[in-house]
Amino acid sequence: MNGVPLTAAAAGLLEKPAPEATGEKTMTHRAPRRMTLVAGLLALLALLATLTLGAAPAALAAGPESGFFVGGGAHVLYVPGEGSWDGLEFNIKEPLTGDPDAPVGFFWSDNFLLGVKPMMGYRVNENLAFQATYSVNIPKTTQQSYSESTVNTYYEQGMQAEWRQRSIELVGVFQPSAYSDFFIYGGVDLLRVTMDVTLYEGVETTNLFGDLITAGEVQMYSDHLTTSGWLVGMGLEFPSQSEFSEVYVSAQYSTARSQGAFFGTPDFDVDLGGLSVTVGMRIYPF
């Protein structure tokens, strides 16, 4: 990482002009608050429980009563991305700017990350299992820029960024009844974020002789952070054609929140856990 804090560099390189003067896109909507996320999670889990309790309890849950298992699935994660950074309001969908009176962010188009979650674990008995999951999200790439032009001059400045978020989830899974496919789980979420940022500006102008003259500046930054939080979730198992595998769907909420400095700027206090939904499969190979 370069020695200059990212927000300080942005103040010098990304001075945000008036939108009407540049045609810059402005963000007027906000991400839902945490209580809205929790309410949505509870509603989804209540639906899962209702579907489970309404099913006939004639068959046992899918899969063996005990043993090692491996598996994985695809998931979608909603990252709240709200908080503060060095005393400024932070919203991950806002632009990065040096304006002290405006919220600061990384100009995400939405709050969603897509990814996969390989796992391994051990089912102790028909009611209890332990598992470790590695959540790998597709990198989130963003770009913000604005430009100005006159008869013989074109000027542009902006930012390109890539956000990579990974996490390790260590949880215990409890199945209240052997006659139900409903399960609940809880544990710890160990999260790591790596971000690469390129700030740039450039100008092209034509002199009196018709020659094109160009000049520009590029600043590249990279940093990472680690944090942790609690997670809770619920889900359903669905029998498959094989007695050694099972399909599942689950929803969970993580309290992981960043703390400390990020890109040399202190007090990056942002909610990064959020709500996720996963569809996957467990396989009992032995």
ABEGO torsion letter per residue (X at the ends): XBABBAAAAAAAAABBBBAAAAGBBBBABBBBBAAAAAAAAAAAAAAAAAAAAABBAABBBBEBABEBBBEEBBBBBBBAGBEBBGGBBBBAABBBBABAABBBBAGBABABBBBBBBBBBBBABAABBBBBBBBBBBBBBBBBBBBBBBAABBBBBEBBBBBBBBBBBBBBBBBABAABABBBBBEBBBBBBBBBBBBBBBBBBBBAAGBBBBBBBBBBBBBBBBBBBBBBBBBBBBBBABAABBBBBBBBBBABBBBEBBGGBBGBBBBABEBBBBBBBBBBAX
